[in-house]
């Protein structure tokens, strides 16, 4: 651009150097490909693919192969990798497929699959597109080298620039580069492909994304067009310059750079500006951003992304004729304060909807509007979340969608369904009398709900404190509405301890989690959750939590190193199961028994881990109720377990004094008789008898050095006994116990109390059915027990250990007493990574 401006100016009479237009360089750029390699490259963008259909595609130029260590710098070059946008990927598939036989260089591939594999990958790309098969396995090479800078720019009669450079692509450097790329392609098992425009079919042209030169720098006008400060020489000879006329872009480069030129261009431009200012006595204030009047600060907003899936049924068609429908949209409010105060506040929605009944291609969501908790004028007990959007198809057709989530005063069991189910009407237009085209019911799956919860973001907050304030305000509003509509039952499960301020969570030092939902066997059919952190080739190892908590006890970020991070660092494939009693699942408050967990949950979890990992056998680490249930499962024939670590209890639960008193007094049965179906570590109720509990717990006896003012801590102590040594907890974890403890149903407490009274495992009816045959525990088992545990005394695991050693001998069994530790602090104590985890890891490694 700069060169053509000066060329046209010279034609109009401006005196400039005769070097103008000379020394044009393509920066030695080369574009080439390793086609159809033996490796998944994933170098073509997603395009219209939904996230998760294909593997992630990285950015262009994240790595470099540096060939610049040469005696003459001009012989050096760099190789970088490229990613292609989706439409270019589709185009290149055709181009590469056509030019491969004529211009490709076939490489030996002795280690690859049979020869048909290459052809099969090409066919797969043709059938499924550039994200699959041969094109998926194609590596794009980007090369920068040094050419001879002998291109010449001129302008034609219309003033448009043209480049004259005979045999530009025949320079020796390109042969060196091509030879190197052939070797690189061979190493990948692919076929080296020149840039199609550089083939004989296109007359051997070159391509560049780094056009340089034309206004080259020089000492005088005989050598260049501008001086070292970017000033344009004012004659064909000498060093005089035009006052105030500068060139400061890539045109001033006098030669190719052999690397991406952005930083070099930028550095020269900034140097020129600094010298220009100095020459005029101007001061550049690098410390401030200028003195323009700042725009008004944007209001605090809210943004989240939601994915829903379901079935669309055309009007008049039977339900079984329905077709899949799904959308992914982002809801964004520019004024969160108004959104919370004004039910008619319309947040903006953008995204795409897929439904083959409406369009073969995804439809674009436009003019999307979202209303949060609108009072339903026709149903005083209902609040609605309303979705309105236009759907624009690629063929120009437009539809209108109205969707509604209906929140009613109902039972806790309906909470999940109502807040995650959208009832949809699709019409020809937004007009009130527009024809109904069809209806749909869309849901947020548990997996997508977890993803959505991570996308909630307060926007335009100037600092972390403000973001916390508004996140808390939104949470309290949302919780308050659900609390009102559900008579107080919703708040505890959905918003544990609404008074706790939001906090910034640290990223785990572990691989990204992979979440899987699965069901137990019929007729039980409970939905459970597995979370996988694949840290290496060891394992798999399944971590099993207790009651009133969740798998978060193993992965909490509230300690410096949790058990997941420790085991991943040791190379284990770590799996966390959330049982039916997990406080993160809707089933947490439902009545259940340890028998159900042992007979349904654990066999299903072990089977699913074996299925997904391909392992014949796995290892278990189980804590508290998880250890009790694991023991029961092993004794009733659990298959696929190679060894186990059982924490704090197994077949003989021996509690501390207060828990033993409560079991002897049948306290769980008394509470159940009073109508108390569940207890929780953080809920406050307004009705008797729950409202008495928090006040009464102020007087609940605890041992010396264990007193604190944390209400959640008091409740946990009442429910389970003293579950940790305070000295083993850090302050962040103790202040956020509401994240780790939750609801516990009374029926399960009844069975545990029956075991305590019996002194060993019994079923929910109190029958001794588990210890009749011990063969299921004839496998390597390590017991770990906190020496100060007052929830289950150390003699608990000692009795089970002694029983097994007497029956089978000592070879398979070991027991470790952890000094200074209580119960669950063995799992999330601040120093557990030093004091406890190595004992667990040693047993796992040994087996």
N, C-alpha and C positions, 0 to 999 in steps of 0.2 A: 504493500500500500504506500509506504513512504517513498519508495523508489519511483513508482508510477506518478505520484504527485510531483516530484521534482523533475521527472522527465517531461511531463506536460508543461511544467513551469519553465523549463529550459526552452521548449518550443515557443513559449510566449515571451521569451526574452531574458529570463533569469540567467545570470552568469554562474556557472557551477563547474566543478572538476570534470575533466574528460573521463574519469574513472566511474562516473555515475552509470549504474546498471551492470557493472562488471563484478566479478568475484561472487556471483550467486552460488550458493551451496545448498545441497539437500541434507547436509549434516551426516552424510553417509548412511541415511536411513534405509533399512531393509525390513520388509514384512514377509514372513514365511511361516510354514506350518509343519509340524510333525503329525501327519494324518493317520488316524486309525491305529493309535498305539495300543500296547497291552495294558495300559494303566487308565484308571478313571481320572480324567483331568477336570471335568465339570467347569469348563471355561466358557460356557454360553449362558447368558442371562436367563432368568426365569420367564420373562415375558408374562403371558397370561396364566402361567402355571400357578396353582395354589401353593403357598408355603408348605413344605414337607413332602411334596410330590417328588422333587429331585433334591439332590444334595446342595448345600450352600455353595454359592459362587463367590470367590474372593475378588478383591479389587485388582485392577490392572497395576502391574509393576509393584509387586510386594517383595521381589527378590532380584538379584543381579548376578550374572556370571561375568567377571571382570577380566578382560583380555588386554589390559592396557600396560602390563609390565613388559614392554618391548623396548629395545635399544633406541628406536626412533618412535617418538610418541605418535607419529602419524600412521604407524602400522597397527596401533592398538584399536580395540573396539569393545563394546559391552553388549551383552545379550540380556534382555529382560523379557518377562512373560506378559502376555495380554489376555484380557477377557473380552468377549464379544457380546454386544447387546443382542437380545433375542432375535429381532428381525434380520440383523446381519448374519446371525448364525444360520437362519433358514436360507438366506441368499448364498452363503459360502458353501453350504452343503451341496447345492446344485453345481456351483462353480468347481469345487474340488472334485466332485464326482465325475465331472466332464473332463477336467484337465488331468486327472491322475494318470490315465494310461499313457498320455502323450508326453507329459512334462515331469512326471514323478520319477524319483530315483528309488527303485525297489531295494529294500535292505534285507539281509539275511536275518531270519527270526527263528533260530533253532530251539529256543527255550519257550516259545509261545504255545498256545493251544494248537490243535490240528489246523491245517491250512484253511479249512472251511470257516474257522472262527472269524477271520478277517472279513470274509464275504458276508457272514451272518451279521456282523456288526454294521456293515454298510446297509444291509437290508433293513435292520432295525431302525437305523436313522431315517431311511426313506419312509418307513411305515409309521414311526412314532414321533419323528421330528428331531431337531438338532440337540436336544437334551438327552438323547439316548444313543447307544450304539457307537458307530464310528466317529460321529461328530462330538459326542460326549468325551471320547478318548483322543481328541485332537488338541495338541498344544500349539498355541499361537506364540511365535517368536517375534520380538521387537528388537532390532539391532540399530545401534548408533556407531558410526565409524568416521573415517576421514576420507572425503573424496577430493578431487583436484580443484574445487572451487572455480571451475572455468565456465559456469553458466553465465549467460548474458541476457539481461532483461531489456526489452524495448517496448514501445507502445505502438499499437496499430492505428489505423486512420480514425478509429472511433475512440482513441485514447485508452484502450484497454491493454493491460500489460501482457506480454508474451515472453516465454523463456526459450531461448535458443541454446541447445546444449547437445551437439552431435555425440552419439555413442556414450551418453551419460551412464548407461547401465553396463558398459563393457569394461569399466575400470578394473584393474587387478585386485583392488581391495574386495570387490564383490565376490570374486572367485575364492579368496581366502575365507570370507565369511560363509559362503555356501558350503565349502568343504567342512568347516567346523559344524555347521548346522546339520549336515548329513550325518556326522558322527553322533551328534546329540540325538537325532531322530532314531538312529540305529540303536542307541542305548535304551530308548524307550520302546523298541520293537515296532516303530511306526515307519511311515513312508514319507520321506522328505518332499515337501511341496513348495516350489517357488510361489511367490506372490503371482496370482494369475495375470496381473497387468504387466509383469516382467517377462512373460513368456513370448515366444516368437509369434504366437497368435495375436498378441497386442503390440508387436514391433519392439519388444524389449524395453518398454518404458520403465521409469523409476517412479516411486511414490515417496512423498515425504510429509511428515507432520511437523517438521522443524525447518521451514524455509528461512534461510539466513543470507545476509549479504545484499549487495546492490548499492548500499551507501556505506561502504567499508571505511573504517578508521584508518588514518594515516598521519605521518608527520607533516606532510604538505599535500597540496592539491595534486601533485604529480603521483602521489602514492595512495591517496584515498579521497573520499567525498566529505568526511567530517574529521575534526580533530579529536583529541582524547577526551574533550569535554562535550562532544556531540554537536559542536557548532559547525555549520555548513560553510565550506570554503567558498569564497566569493569570486574566484577566478580559476582558470585552468592551471595556473602555477602559483607558487608561493603559499604563505600561511595565513593570509588575510581571510576574515570570515564575515558573513552577513550578520549584522547586529540583530540578536533576538530570534534567529532562525536555528532550530535545533532538531536533530533526529535522535531519539532515545529508545529505539526498539531493536529487534533482532536484525534489522537491515544493516546495522553498523558493524556487525561481526565480520572481520576480515578473512576468516577461515572457518572451516567446520570445527566443531568442538568435540565430537566423538562421544558425547554424553547428552542427556536431556539438558537443554540450554536455559531453562526457566531461571535458575538461580543466577547464572552469569548475566543474563539480560537485566534482571532485577537489580543486581549489585551495581552494574554500570549506570543504570538509570538513576539510582539513589545517589551515587557518587556525583553524577552530573548535576543533580538538583542541589546538592550540598555546595558544589563549587559555584553554581549560578547564584545561590543566595549569598555566598561569601563575596563574590565579585560586586554585588550590589549593596553590601552591608546589611542584608536582611538576616533576621534571626529566626531559625526554625525551632519551634518549641516541641521537642520530641516527647516531652513528659505529659502533655495534656492532649485532649482530643478536640481542641478547638473551642471557640467561644460562641458558636451558634446556639440559639435558643433551643433547649432540648424539647422534644415532643412530649405531649402529656404521657405520663406513665400508664401503660396498659393496665386494665383491671385484672385482678386475680381471676383466673379461669380454671377449668377442669377438662381433662381429656382422658378418654379410655377407649379401648378397642374391643369389639365383641364379635364373636363368631357363633352363628346359630345354624342348625341343620334340621331338616324334617322332610315332610312329604306334601307336595302340592296336588290338589285334586281339582281338575277343571269343573266348572259349573255343570251340574246335571250328570256328571260321571259317577259311577260307584266308587267307594273309597279304595277298593282294591286296584283301581286304575290309576292311582296316584303315581307321580314322578318325583324324583329327588329335587329338593330346593335347598339352597344354602346361601348365606351371605356373610361377608366380613365387612364391618363398617367401623369407622371411628367417630365417636361422639365428642364434640368439642363445644364447650360453653365459654364465651368471652367474658362472662360476668357471673362468677360462682355465687356471689352474695345475692344477686337477683334470682339465680336459679333456686337457691334454698328458700327465699322469701316469697317468690311469685310462682304459683303452680302453672301459670300460663307461659312461663319463660320457655322459649324454644331454643334448645341447643342445636347446633349445626351437625349434620351427619353426611359423611362421604364414604364411598366404598364401592363394592361390586356385589351383584347377586347373580347366582347361577341357577337356571331352571330351563331345561331343554324344551319344556312345553311352551315357553314364551320366546326363547331365542336360542339358536345353536351356539352362540357365543355369549360370554358373560355380559350382563347388562350393567351399565354405569348408574350408580345412585346419584341423583341430582336433586337439589332443593329439599334435602333431607332435614326433618325437624323432629326433635325428641323432647318430650315433656316428662318430667320426673314427678311422680306421686300427685297426679291430678285427682281431686275429689270427684267421684262419679256422681253426677247429679241425680241419676235414677236409682242408685243403690248407696244409701248413706253409710253402709258398712264397708264400702269398697273404695280403694284407691287404685288408680291405673297408671301404668307407664305407657305412653302413647308414642308410636313411631309413624311418621308420615314421610313418604318419599316418592319421587318420580323414578321410573326405571327406563333408561334410554338404551334401546337396542342398536346394534351396528347398522341395521338396515333402515334406520330412521324412525321406527315405531317407538311409541312412548306409552307406558302403562303407569298406573298409580297404585301404590301399596299403602294400606293402613294396617298397622299391627298394634296389639294391645296385650300387655301383661296385667293380669287382674289379681290384686292383693285383697284378700278378705280376712275377716276375723275367723280364724279356723284353728285347727290343731297344729302342733309343732311338725307333725309328719307331712303336712301340706306345704310347709315353708319352702323347701327346696323346689318343689314342682312349680309353685305359683311365681316365684321370683325368677325362674329360669325357663318359663314357657310363654311363647308369643303366639297369639291367635291372629291370623292374617287374612285379610280380604284383598284381592287384586281386582281392580276395575279398569275400565277403558280410560277414565280420566278422573280428576279430583271432583268433578261436578257431583252434587248430591244425588242426582238421578242417573249417574253413569252405570252402564251395565256391569254386573258382576261377572268376571271372567273365571274366577276360581277362588278356592280357599286353601289355607295351609296351616299346619301346626308345626312350629319350629322350637327347638330346645337348645339350651346350652349344655353340652356334655360336661361331666365332672372335669375331664382333662382341659377342655376349653375354658371352664370356669376358673381353674387355677391360672391359666395363661392370662385371662382377662383381668384377674385381680392384680397381676403384676404390671398391667399397663395403666392402672389408675395413676394419674399424675396431675398435681396442682401446677398450673402454668403461670408464668409472669411473676412468680414470687421473687423478690429481690435478694432474699437470703434464705438460709436453711431454717432459721427460726420462724420466719413468715410462712414458709411452706409447711412446717410442722403445725403451726396454728390453724391453717386452713384445712389441712388434712384431718386434723382432730375435729374441727367444726363440721366438716362434711360427714365424717364417721358418726358423730353424735347425732346429727340430723337424721341420717339414714337409719341408724339404730333406733332412734326415738320413734320414728314412724312405724317401723316393724314392731317395736315394743308395744305401741298402742294398738296396732291392728291385731296383734297376736296375744293380747292380754298378758304380756310380760314373759311369755315363754321363748320368744325369739331372741331377745337381746343376749342371753348368756352364751348361746351357741354361736351366733354370728359375730358378736362383738364382745369378746372377752375383756372384762374390766374396761368400760368406756372411759373411765377417768384416767387411764394410763396414757401418757403422751406418746405420740408416734415417735419412732426412733429410726435412725439410719442403720440399716443392717449391712454388715460387712459381707463381701463375697467369699464364699467357701473356697478353700484351697483344694478343690476336688474337680473331677470332670463334670461337665454339665449333666444335670439329672435327666433321666428318661423315665417318664411316668406311665404306668400301665394299670388300668382298672380291670378286674376280673371278678367272676362270681363263684361262690361256693356251690357244691353239688346240690341238686334238687333232692328233697323238697325245700331245703334250707334257703338257697338262692339269695345270699347276702352279697352286696357289692363291696369288695375290698380294694386296696390300692397297694401297688408295688412301686418303689422309687429306686432306680438303679444308678449307682455311681461306679462306672467301670474304670477302676484304677490299674488294671493289669491282668496278667495271666493267672494269678493265684486265685483260689476260690472255686466257685462262688461261695460267699458267706452271707447268710440271711440273718438280719438283726430283728429281734422280736421284742416289742415293748410290753409294758404291763397295763393295768387298768387305770382309768382316770387320766391318762396321758395319751401321747401319740408317738409316732416314730421320730418326732422332732427332738426327743430326748437324746438321740444319737447324733443329730446333725445341727443342733443349735449353734448359732453364731455368737452366743453370749459368753462363750469361753474361748480361750486363745486357740486351742486345738481340740476338736471334738473327735468322737470315735470314728466317724466316717472319714474325716481327713487323715487320721492316723493310719487307718487300714488302707486307704487309697495310696498313701505315701509308701506303704509297704508292698504295693503291687497287687492288692486284692480287688476282685470284682465284687463290690459291696451292694447288697440289696436290702432295702428297708420295707417291711410290711406294715400296713396300717390295718389292724384287726377290726372286727365289728365294734369293739369297745373304744376305738380311737376317737379322741375328742375332735378330730378333724373330719369325721364322717358323720352323716346324718343319723346313723344307727346307734350312736354313742348312748343316747338316753333310752333306747329300747330295752325292755327286760331281756336278759340273756343268762347263760350259765357258762361256767368253765368247761363243762362237757361239750357244749356246742363249739367253742373255740378249738378244743382239742380234736374233735371228731370231724369238723368241717373246715374251719379257717386254716389251720396249719397244714393239713394234707393238701388243700387247694393251693396254698402259697408255695409250698415246696415243689409241687408238681409244675406250677407255672414258671418258677425260677429254672427248674431243670429243662422245661420246654424251650424257654427263651434263650437260655445260655448254652444249651446243648450238652450240659454236664450230666453224667450219669448219677453222681452223688454230690451233695453240697454239705456245707458246715453251718451250724447254727450258733448264734450268741443270743441268749434269751434272758430277760430280766423280770423278776418279781412274778406277777401273774403269768407273764409270758413263759417264765421258767416252769411254773406249775403246770400250765397247759401243755408245754413241750414234753414234760415228764409224762403226763396223761396220754398224750398222742403217741409217744414212743411205746408206752406200755400197751396200747391198743393197736399196734402194728404200723406206725408211720414208716413209710418207705423212702429211700433215697437220701438218708442222712448218714454222713460218714463219721462225723464227730460233733460234739456240742460243748459249749460253755454255758453253764447255768449260774445265774447271778442271784444270790441271797436266799434262795429257797428252792425246794424241789418237791419231794414226796412227803415231807414232814414239816408243815408250817407250825413253828413254835413262836408265838408273838411275845411282845413285851407285856408288862403287867396291865396297862390300861386297855390294850386291845383284847387281852384275855378276859378282863372283867366285862367288857362290852359283849364279847361272844357268849360268856356265861350268862349274862343277863338277857340274852336274845335281843339286844338293842336293834339290830336291823329289822327283825320281825315286828318289834313294837312300832318303829317308825313307819313301816309299811302299813300296819294296822291304822295308824293315824292319817294315812293318805299320802305319805311321803314316798313317791315312787323312785326318786333319784336325789342324790346329793351332789353338789358341785363345789369346787374350791373357790369360785368367784361370784356366784349369783347372789343377789339380794332380792327378796320377795317382800311384798306388803301384807301378805295374808299369814295367819297363824297356821302351823307352828314355825314357819321358816323365819319370820321376822325376829324371833327370839334368839336365833342361833348366833348371829354375830356378836350380840351383846353378851350372851352367855360364854362365848369363847374367850372373852377377856379374862375370865376366871379359870379357864381350862389349865390344869397344871402342866408345866413343862419342867425339864430338868435345868439345873444351874448352867449358866453360859449359853442357854438356848432361847432366851427371851428375845422378842423383837416386836415391833409395832406393825408388822405387815399382816393385814387381814387375810390375805391369801395363804400366807404361811400358817396362820392359826387354823384355818379351815383344813388345810392339808394335814396338819398334825391331828386334828380331830378325826378326820376320815381314816387315816392310815397308820397313825402313830407317828413318832418322830422319824421322818423319812430321810433326814440327812443331818450331818454335823454342820452347824452354821459356819464353823471355822473353815470348812472345805469349800464354801461357796464364795464367789466373788460378788461384788456389789451390783454390777449390771444384771447378773442372773437373778439375784435375790429380789431386785426391784422389778423384774419382769416375769415373776413366777406365773402370772396369768397367761403367759404364752405356752406354758408347759403343763399346767394342771387344769382339769376341767371336770366334766360331769361323770358320775359313777352311779349305775343303777342299783337299787336296793336288792333286787333278786340275786345278783351276783355276790353282793355282800353276804346274803343269807348262806350261800353255799360255802363261801370262805369261812364264815363263822362256824358252820357245821364241821368243816375240816379241822378248825382249831380245837373244837370240843372233842373230836375223835382222835386228834393227834396225828392224823395221816390223811391221805387223799380219800375222799368219798365223792359219790356223785350227788346230783342235786336233790335226790331223795334221801341222802344220808347213808346209802348202801356202800359197803366195802367191795368195790368191783375192780379196782385198779391194781392192787398189790398181790393178786392171786398168782400172777405169772410175771416174773421179772425179766424174761428173755429179751424183751424189747429194748432194755437198757444195757445190753451186752455190747457196748461200743465205747470208744474213748470219750470220756466225759471229764471236764474240769469244773470244779465248783469254786466260785470266788465269793467271799463273804466279808463285809465290813466288820472289823473287830468290835466297833462300837454300835452296831446295828441294834436299835431298840424296836424296830418295826417287826422284823423276824430275827430272833436271837441266833447267834452263831451256831448253837446246837442244832438248828434246823437242818443245815446242809451236812453237819457232822453225822446226824442220825442216818440220812440217806446214803452218805458215803460209806458208813460202817456197814449198812445193810448190803450194799452192792459188793463191797470187798469180801464180806463173809460168804456171799453167794457165789461170786465169780473170781475171787482173788484180786490182788491189787494192781495187776498190770495195766488195766484200762483206765484207772481212776486216779485223780489227783485233786487235792483240795488246798486252796490258798486263802489264808486270813490276811486281810488288808489292814494294817495298823492305822488307827486314827480316823478311819472312815466308817460311815453309817450305812445307809441303805442305797438310795438312788444317787448319792454323791459319788459312788463308784462309777457312775455313768457320766455325770456332767459336773463333777467336782473341778475346781479351778486347776488343780494339779493332777487330775486323773491321767493325763497323757504321760506323766512321768511315773506315777505311783501304781496305776491299775492297768492301763492299756497294754504295756509290754507283757504282762502275765497272760492276757488274752491272746496276744499275737504269738507268743511262744507256743501255746497249745495248738493254735490253728496251723502254724508252720510245721509242727511235729507230725501232723496228721493230714 
